[in-house]
Amino acid sequence: MTQRRTHTALAALTLSLLAAAPAQAAPPPGERHYVDCSAQGEARAPGDGTVQRPWTTLAEANAHPYGPGDQLLLKRGTTCVGTLSPQGSGSAAHPFTIADYGDAAGRAVVDGNGAHDAVLLADSQYLRLTRLEITNAAAPGTERNGVRLRLADFGAAKGITLDHLSIHDVRGGDFKTITGSSAIHIAVEGTTVPSWYDGLDIHHNDIRDVDREGIYSKSRFSKRDLVGNQQDPNVYPGAWTPSLNVRIHHNTLTSLAGDGIKIDTTRGARIDHNRLDGFQLRSQAANAGIWTFNTDDTVVEYNEVSGGGNTKDGMSFDADGASRGTVFQYNHSHDNKGGFLLICPYSGAKTLGTVVRYNLSVDDGARLIQNCWGPILDTRIHNNTFVNRTVRPGYLVQDDAGSPATTQHELSIRNNIFVNEGASGGYAFKNPTPGLSFSHNLFHGIAMTRPDPGGVDADPLLFPDLRLAAGSPALSAGTLIADNGGRDWFGNAVSATAAPNIGAYEGPGL
C-alpha cells in the first residue's frame, strides 16, 4: 500500500513539473533561398534555392513565392543580369529580407542591363532590401530605375526598409514621371483602392551617377484643394491619401542629372542627415536638391547640400506646390548655382506654413530666396546665416509674381545675417510684393535699396565656422520668435524669453 502511494505521488509530481515547465518557443518561420548567378549555364541539375544547389538566374528567384521570415540571398562577388522582382511579404515580427551571402570581397550585383527596373518591389510589405549593388546603365536615355517600389490598389504597405545599398550608373532619360527615372523610385498607382506607405525607411545608401532622380516619390491618390490645377485630375484622381512614417536619412547622393530627394503626398515625413553633392547637372528641366510637393508637416534637417549645377531652379531646398507646414532647419547649403531656397506654389496651388530657421548658406548663387507666383502664406525665414565669399547672388529675393498688388504673399524675413565678402556690389530685389517684410536682420557688404530693412549694417564679426565673436553687433540684437525650434545650428539652446542673436548662432560671443 505504501509503495502504491509512493508511485502515485511521484507520478503526480512528474505531471506537476511537466505542467509547470515553460513551453519551448516555436522556431521562427521562414527559409533561406540562395542565388548564385556565376553558376548559370553550368552542366548540372537545376537548382532548388539551397546553398548546395542555388538558383542561377533572377527568373528562378522571381518565380518563388515568399513569406514571413524568408530570406532571399544573392552571392557576393557575382552579377545577376535582369530584373529582380520577388513576390510576397513578411510580417511585422518576421520581415522578408533580400540581402547577400558569402565572404567574397565584392558585393552581390544586380545589373538591370537596360530593363525598366533593376529591382522591382511591387505590392509588398514588411520587407527589407539591404547590402546589394544595383546598376542599370545599358541603353541609356530610356525610362528606367535602380530600385522601384510600386503599389497599385493595395492599401497600406507597412514596414519597408531600403538600406546600405550601392546604386550607381542608372542611365535613364530626362523623365520625371510616376514610373521613372530614379535611383530609388517610390510610386503609388492604381485607381480604386487608396494606397500608401506606412513606415518607409530609406537609410545609409550610396547613390551616384544617376539620370535623372536620386530618391523620388509620386502618388495618384493626391487630389486636394491645396493642389489646385497643378496636377491633371484625370491622371491623379484619387483623394489625398498620404504615406506615413516616412524617413529618408544618412544617404549619400552624388552626381545626379536632376533632383536629389523629392517626396510627394506624405504626412510627417523626416529627411535628415543626408549628404547631397552634385544635382541638376544633366537635365534640361527644373530641379532642386531636397523638396516637397503636396505634403504636410515635413521636417528637413541636418542635411548638407552642394553642387547645384545651374540656375534652372538649382537651389538646395524647395517647398513646392501644396506643401503645408514644411520646416527646413539645421542644414548646410553651399556652392549651389541656383541659390538656397525656393517657395513655389504656382498653377493654382498654395504653399503655406513654411519655416526656414537656423541654416547656413555659403556661396550660394543666382538668388538666395526665390518665390514663384501663387499664394505663399505664413512663410517665416529667421535666424539663418548667409555668407557669400566668392559668388555674389543677383537677387536676395527674386519674386516671380506677375502682379505684386494682387499676389497673396506673407513672407517675413527676420533675424538673418547677410554678408558679402566677395565682389563689390549688392544684391537686388526682383518685384518685391507688399507681403514681404524685413525685421532685425544684419546686412554687411551689401549696397542695395531694400524694403524696410529694419536691421544692422555693421560687420557681424564672424569666425570661419560662422559663430559670432565677442563684441559682435548681432549678439542679442534679434527679435523674439514664437516657436523658435529650441536650439540653433550649433546645438545651443534658444531662449523663449530673451532677445536672440541675429543669425544661426545663439551662443555667447567668443
DABEL-V420448 format. One record per pair of residues at least 6 apart in sequence whose C-alpha atoms are under 8 Angstrom apart, sorted by the first residue. I is the first residue (numbers start at 1). J is the second residue. Records with the same first field share a line. If there is no record, write none. Layout:
I->J / J
//
This chain:
28->69 / 94
29->68 / 69 / 70 / 94
30->67 / 68 / 69 / 70 / 71
31->69 / 70 / 71
32->49 / 50 / 70 / 71 / 72 / 73
33->49 / 50 / 51 / 54 / 70 / 71 / 72 / 73
34->49 / 50 / 51 / 54 / 55 / 72 / 73 / 74 / 75
35->49 / 54 / 55 / 56 / 57 / 58 / 61 / 72 / 73 / 74 / 75
36->54 / 55 / 56 / 57 / 74 / 75 / 78
37->55 / 56 / 57 / 58 / 75 / 78 / 79 / 80
38->56 / 78 / 79 / 80
39->56
40->56 / 57
46->53 / 55
47->53 / 54 / 55 / 56
48->54 / 55
49->55 / 61
55->61
57->80
58->80 / 81 / 82 / 83 / 84
59->84
61->72 / 84 / 86
62->84 / 85 / 86 / 87
63->86 / 87
64->86 / 87
65->86 / 87 / 88
66->86 / 87 / 88 / 89 / 90 / 96
67->88 / 89 / 90 / 91 / 96
68->89 / 90 / 91 / 94 / 95 / 96
69->90 / 91 / 94 / 95 / 96 / 97
70->90 / 95 / 96 / 97
71->96 / 97 / 98 / 99
72->97 / 98 / 99 / 100
73->98 / 99 / 100 / 101
74->98 / 99 / 100 / 101 / 108
75->100 / 101 / 102 / 107 / 108
76->100 / 101 / 102 / 103 / 104 / 105 / 106 / 107 / 108 / 109
77->104 / 105 / 106 / 107 / 108 / 109
78->106 / 107 / 108 / 109
79->108 / 109 / 110 / 111
80->109 / 110 / 111
81->110 / 111 / 112 / 113
82->110 / 111 / 112 / 113 / 115 / 118
83->110 / 111 / 112 / 115 / 117 / 118 / 119 / 120
84->110 / 118 / 119 / 120
85->119 / 120 / 121 / 122
86->120 / 121
87->121 / 122 / 124
88->96 / 123 / 124 / 125
89->95 / 96 / 124 / 125 / 126 / 127
90->96 / 125 / 126 / 127
91->125 / 126
92->126 / 159
94->126
95->126 / 127 / 128
96->126 / 127 / 128
97->127 / 128 / 129 / 130
98->127 / 128 / 129 / 130
99->129 / 130 / 131 / 132
100->107 / 108 / 130 / 131 / 132
107->131 / 132 / 133
108->131 / 132 / 133
109->132 / 133 / 134 / 135
110->118 / 119 / 132 / 133 / 134 / 135
111->118 / 134 / 135 / 136
112->118 / 119 / 134 / 135 / 136 / 137 / 138 / 146
113->135 / 136 / 137 / 138 / 139
114->136 / 137 / 138 / 139 / 140 / 142 / 144
115->136 / 144
116->143 / 144 / 145
117->136 / 144 / 145 / 146 / 147 / 148
118->134 / 135 / 136 / 145 / 146 / 147
119->134 / 145 / 146 / 147 / 148
120->147 / 148 / 149 / 150
121->147 / 148 / 149 / 150
122->148 / 149 / 150 / 151
123->150 / 151 / 152 / 154 / 157
124->151 / 157
125->157 / 158 / 159 / 160
126->157 / 158 / 159 / 160
127->159 / 160 / 161
128->160 / 161 / 162 / 163
129->161 / 162 / 163 / 165
130->162 / 163 / 164 / 165
131->163 / 164 / 165 / 166
132->164 / 165 / 166
133->165 / 166 / 167
134->146 / 147 / 165 / 166 / 167 / 168
135->146 / 167 / 168 / 169 / 170
136->144 / 145 / 146 / 168 / 169 / 170 / 171
137->169 / 170 / 171 / 172
138->171
139->171
140->171 / 172 / 173
141->171 / 172 / 173 / 174
142->171 / 172 / 173
143->172 / 173 / 175 / 179 / 180 / 181
144->170 / 171 / 172 / 173 / 180 / 181 / 182
145->170 / 172 / 180 / 181 / 182 / 183 / 184 / 185
146->167 / 168 / 170 / 182 / 183 / 184 / 185
147->182 / 183 / 184 / 185
148->184 / 185 / 186 / 187
149->184 / 185 / 186 / 187
150->186 / 187 / 188 / 189
151->157 / 187 / 188 / 189 / 190 / 195 / 196
152->188 / 189 / 190 / 191 / 193 / 195
153->189 / 190 / 191 / 192 / 193 / 194 / 195
154->193 / 194 / 195
155->193 / 194 / 195 / 196
156->195 / 196 / 197 / 198
157->195 / 196 / 197 / 198
158->197 / 198 / 199 / 200
159->198 / 199 / 200 / 201
160->199 / 200 / 201
161->200 / 201 / 202 / 203
162->201 / 202 / 203 / 205
163->201 / 202 / 203 / 204 / 205
164->203 / 204 / 205 / 206
165->204 / 205 / 206
166->205 / 206 / 207
167->183 / 205 / 206 / 207 / 208
168->183 / 207 / 208 / 209 / 210
169->208 / 209 / 210 / 211
170->182 / 183 / 209 / 210 / 211
171->209 / 210 / 211 / 212
172->181 / 182 / 210 / 211 / 212
173->181 / 211 / 212
174->181 / 211 / 212 / 283 / 284 / 285
175->181 / 212
176->212 / 213
177->218
178->187 / 188 / 189 / 217 / 218 / 219
179->185 / 187
181->211 / 212 / 213
182->210 / 211 / 212 / 213 / 214 / 215 / 216
183->207 / 210 / 213 / 214 / 215
184->213 / 214 / 215 / 216
185->215 / 216 / 217
186->215 / 216 / 217 / 218
187->217 / 218 / 219
188->195 / 196 / 218 / 219 / 220 / 221
189->195 / 219 / 220 / 221
190->220
191->220 / 237 / 238
194->221 / 238 / 239 / 241
195->221 / 241
196->241 / 242 / 243 / 244
197->242 / 243 / 244 / 246
198->243 / 244 / 245 / 246
199->244 / 245 / 246 / 247
200->244 / 245 / 246 / 247
201->246 / 247 / 248
202->247 / 248 / 249 / 251
203->247 / 248 / 249 / 250 / 251
204->249 / 250 / 251 / 252
205->250 / 251 / 252
206->251 / 252 / 253
207->214 / 251 / 252 / 253 / 254
208->252 / 253 / 254 / 255 / 256
209->254 / 255 / 256 / 257
210->255 / 256 / 257
211->256 / 257 / 258 / 282
212->256 / 257 / 258 / 259 / 282 / 283
213->256 / 257 / 258 / 259 / 260 / 261
214->253 / 256 / 258 / 259 / 260 / 261
215->260 / 261 / 262
216->261 / 262 / 263
217->262 / 263 / 264
218->263 / 264 / 265
219->236 / 264 / 265
220->235 / 236 / 237 / 238
221->236 / 237 / 238 / 239 / 240 / 241 / 242 / 265
222->236 / 237 / 238 / 239 / 240 / 241 / 242 / 265 / 294
223->233 / 236 / 237 / 238 / 239 / 240
224->239 / 240
225->349
226->294 / 321 / 322 / 349 / 350 / 351
227->294 / 321 / 322 / 348 / 349 / 350
228->347 / 348 / 349 / 350
229->347 / 348 / 349
230->321 / 346 / 347 / 348 / 349
240->265
241->265 / 266
242->265 / 266 / 267 / 295
243->265 / 266 / 267
244->266 / 267 / 268 / 269
245->267 / 268 / 269
246->266 / 268 / 269 / 270
247->269 / 270 / 271 / 272
248->270 / 271 / 272 / 274
249->270 / 271 / 272 / 273 / 274
250->272 / 273 / 274 / 275
251->273 / 274 / 275
252->274 / 275 / 276
253->260 / 274 / 275 / 276 / 277 / 278
254->276 / 277 / 278 / 279
255->277 / 278 / 279 / 281
256->278 / 279 / 280 / 281 / 282
257->279 / 280 / 281 / 282 / 283
258->279 / 280 / 281 / 282 / 283 / 285 / 286 / 287 / 288
259->279 / 280 / 287 / 288 / 289 / 290
260->276 / 279 / 288 / 289 / 290
261->289 / 290 / 291
262->290 / 291 / 292 / 293
263->291 / 292 / 293 / 295
264->292 / 293 / 294 / 295
265->293 / 294 / 295 / 296
266->294 / 295 / 296 / 298
267->295 / 296 / 297 / 298
268->296 / 297 / 298 / 299
269->297 / 298 / 299
270->298 / 299 / 300 / 301
271->298 / 299 / 300 / 301 / 303
272->299 / 300 / 301 / 302 / 303
273->301 / 302 / 303 / 304
274->302 / 303 / 304
275->303 / 304 / 305
276->289 / 303 / 304 / 305 / 306
277->305 / 306 / 307 / 308
278->306 / 307 / 308 / 309
279->287 / 288 / 289 / 307 / 308 / 309 / 314
280->286 / 287 / 288 / 289 / 308 / 309 / 310 / 314
281->308 / 309 / 310
285->312
286->312 / 313 / 314
287->312 / 313 / 314
288->308 / 313 / 314 / 315 / 316 / 317 / 318
289->305 / 308 / 314 / 315 / 316 / 317 / 318
290->316 / 317 / 318
291->317 / 318 / 319 / 320
292->298 / 318 / 319 / 320 / 321 / 323 / 326
293->319 / 320 / 321 / 322 / 323
294->320 / 321 / 322 / 323 / 324
295->322 / 323 / 324 / 326
296->323 / 324 / 325 / 326
297->324 / 325 / 326 / 327
298->325 / 326 / 327
299->326 / 327 / 328 / 329
300->326 / 327 / 328 / 329 / 331
301->327 / 328 / 329 / 330 / 331
302->329 / 330 / 331 / 332
303->330 / 331 / 332
304->331 / 332 / 333
305->316 / 331 / 332 / 333 / 334
306->316 / 333 / 334 / 335 / 336
307->334 / 335 / 336 / 337
308->314 / 315 / 316 / 335 / 336 / 337 / 338
309->336 / 337 / 338
310->336 / 337 / 338
311->337 / 338 / 339 / 366
312->338
313->338 / 339 / 342
314->336 / 337 / 338 / 339
315->336 / 337 / 338 / 339 / 340 / 341 / 342 / 364
316->333 / 336 / 338 / 339 / 340 / 341
317->328 / 340 / 341 / 342
318->341 / 342 / 343 / 344
319->326 / 342 / 343 / 344 / 351 / 354
320->342 / 343 / 344 / 345 / 351
321->344 / 345 / 346 / 349 / 350 / 351
322->345 / 349 / 350 / 351 / 352
323->350 / 351 / 352 / 354
324->351 / 352 / 353 / 354
325->352 / 353 / 354 / 355
326->353 / 354 / 355
327->354 / 355 / 356 / 357
328->355 / 356 / 357 / 359
329->356 / 357 / 358 / 359 / 489
330->357 / 358 / 359 / 360 / 488 / 489
331->358 / 359 / 360 / 489
332->359 / 360 / 361
333->340 / 359 / 360 / 361 / 362 / 364
334->340 / 361 / 362 / 363 / 364
335->362 / 363 / 364 / 365
336->363 / 364 / 365
337->364 / 365 / 366
338->364 / 365 / 366 / 367
339->364 / 365 / 366 / 367 / 368 / 369 / 393
340->361 / 364 / 365 / 367 / 368 / 369
341->368 / 369 / 370
342->369 / 370 / 371 / 372
343->351 / 369 / 370 / 371 / 372 / 376
344->351 / 371 / 372 / 373 / 374 / 376
345->351 / 372 / 373 / 374 / 375 / 376
346->372 / 373 / 374 / 375
347->374
348->374
349->374 / 375
350->374 / 375 / 376 / 377
351->375 / 376 / 377
352->375 / 376 / 377 / 378 / 379
353->377 / 378 / 379 / 380
354->378 / 379 / 380
355->379 / 380 / 381
356->380 / 381 / 382 / 384
357->381 / 382 / 383 / 384 / 504
358->382 / 383 / 384 / 385 / 488 / 489 / 503 / 504 / 505
359->383 / 384 / 385 / 489 / 504
360->384 / 385 / 386 / 489 / 504
361->384 / 385 / 386 / 387
362->386 / 387 / 388 / 389
363->387 / 388 / 389 / 390 / 391 / 392
364->388 / 391 / 393
365->391 / 392 / 393 / 394
366->392 / 393 / 394 / 395
367->393 / 394 / 395 / 396 / 397 / 398
368->393 / 395 / 396 / 397
369->395 / 396 / 397 / 398
370->397 / 398 / 399 / 400
371->397 / 398 / 399 / 400 / 401
372->399 / 400 / 401
373->399 / 400 / 401 / 402 / 407
374->401 / 407 / 408
375->407 / 408 / 409
376->408 / 409 / 410 / 411
377->408 / 409 / 410 / 411
378->409 / 410 / 411 / 412
379->410 / 411 / 412
380->411 / 412 / 413 / 414
381->411 / 412 / 413 / 414 / 416
382->412 / 413 / 414 / 415 / 416 / 503
383->414 / 415 / 416 / 417 / 501 / 502 / 503 / 504 / 505
384->415 / 416 / 417 / 503 / 504
385->416 / 417 / 418 / 466 / 503 / 504
386->416 / 417 / 418 / 419
387->417 / 418 / 419 / 420 / 421
388->419 / 420 / 421 / 422
389->420 / 421 / 422 / 423
390->421 / 422 / 423
391->422 / 423
392->420 / 422 / 423 / 426 / 427
393->427
394->427 / 428
395->427 / 428 / 429 / 430
396->427 / 428 / 429
397->428 / 429 / 430 / 432
398->429 / 430 / 431 / 432
399->429 / 430 / 431 / 432 / 433
400->430 / 431
401->407 / 431 / 433
404->431 / 432 / 433 / 434
405->433 / 434
407->433
408->435
409->433 / 434 / 435 / 436
410->435 / 436
411->435 / 436 / 437
412->435 / 436 / 437 / 438 / 439
413->436 / 437 / 438 / 439 / 441
414->438 / 439 / 440 / 441 / 478 / 479
415->439 / 440 / 441 / 442 / 478 / 479 / 501 / 502 / 503
416->440 / 441 / 442 / 502 / 503 / 504
417->441 / 442 / 443 / 460 / 502 / 503
418->441 / 442 / 443 / 444 / 446
419->442 / 443 / 444 / 445 / 446
420->426 / 444 / 445 / 446
421->445
424->445
425->445 / 446 / 447 / 448
426->445 / 446 / 447 / 448
427->446 / 447 / 448
428->448 / 449 / 450
429->450
432->451
437->451 / 452
438->451 / 452 / 453 / 454
439->452 / 453 / 454 / 455 / 479
440->453 / 454 / 455 / 456 / 477 / 478 / 479 / 502
441->453 / 454 / 455 / 456 / 478 / 502
442->455 / 456 / 457 / 458 / 460 / 474 / 502
443->455 / 456 / 457 / 458
444->457 / 458 / 459 / 460
445->457
456->473 / 474
458->473
459->472 / 473
460->468 / 472 / 473 / 474
461->468 / 469 / 470 / 471 / 472 / 473
462->468 / 469 / 472
463->469
466->505
467->504 / 505 / 509 / 510
468->474 / 475 / 505 / 508 / 509 / 510
469->509 / 510
470->508 / 509 / 510
471->509
472->509
474->501 / 502 / 503
475->500 / 501 / 502 / 508 / 509
476->498 / 499 / 500 / 501 / 502
477->499 / 500 / 501 / 502
478->499 / 500 / 501 / 502
479->499 / 500
480->496 / 497 / 498 / 499 / 500
481->496
482->496
484->494 / 496
485->494
486->493 / 494 / 495 / 496
487->493 / 494 / 506
488->494 / 504 / 505 / 506
489->504 / 505
490->504 / 505
492->505 / 506 / 507
493->506 / 507
494->500 / 506
500->506
//
